[in-house]
Amino acid sequence: MIEILHKVHGSGSGMVLAVCDKGLVGKTLKEGKIELSVSQGFFGGEQITEAELRELLHEFENINIVGNKAVKIALEEELALEESIIEIENVKHVQIFKI
């Protein structure tokens, strides 16, 4: 089973879906000038299944994803482009904005 966490921030049209691989919560990823804090406050929500994540990804217009497993699902759902993904300490990160 894939362990993925999600948390929803904001309300109305300003909602953001934060998603991460469970094992990354609480870590700070650093590479060069890039530093990404995978904080409990932003990413540390409820655990969901892969199927639930696939559904949620289509419901939100603003999505922030950290983790190789979660990003892979966004790619499979054709919601992210490979060239939009960055890697920090070999961990994939992508932000999705639907217009």
GITA-V448182 format. One record per pair of residues at least 4 apart in sequence whose C-alpha atoms are under 6 Angstrom apart, sorted by the first residue. I is the first residue (numbers start at 0). J is the second residue. D is the distance in whole Angstrom. If there is no record, write none. Layout:
I,J,D + I,J,D
//
This chain:
2,21,5 + 3,19,6 + 3,20,5 + 3,21,5 + 3,46,6 + 3,47,6 + 4,18,6 + 4,19,5 + 4,21,6 + 4,44,6 + 4,45,5 + 4,46,4 + 5,17,5 + 5,18,4 + 5,44,5 + 5,45,6 + 6,17,5 + 6,42,6 + 6,44,5 + 7,15,6 + 7,16,5 + 8,14,6 + 8,15,5 + 9,13,6 + 9,14,5 + 10,14,5 + 15,61,5 + 15,62,6 + 16,62,5 + 17,42,6 + 17,62,6 + 17,63,5 + 18,64,5 + 19,64,6 + 19,65,5 + 19,66,5 + 20,66,5 + 24,37,5 + 24,38,6 + 24,39,6 + 25,37,6 + 25,38,5 + 25,39,6 + 26,37,5 + 27,35,6 + 27,36,4 + 27,37,6 + 28,34,6 + 28,35,5 + 29,33,6 + 29,34,4 + 30,87,6 + 38,42,6 + 39,43,4 + 60,96,6 + 60,97,5 + 61,95,6 + 61,96,5 + 62,94,6 + 62,95,5 + 63,94,5 + 64,92,6 + 64,93,5 + 65,91,6 + 65,92,4 + 66,70,6 + 66,90,6 + 66,91,5 + 67,90,6 + 67,91,5 + 73,78,5 + 73,79,6 + 74,78,6 + 74,79,5 + 84,92,6 + 84,93,5 + 85,91,6 + 85,92,5 + 86,90,5 + 86,91,4
//
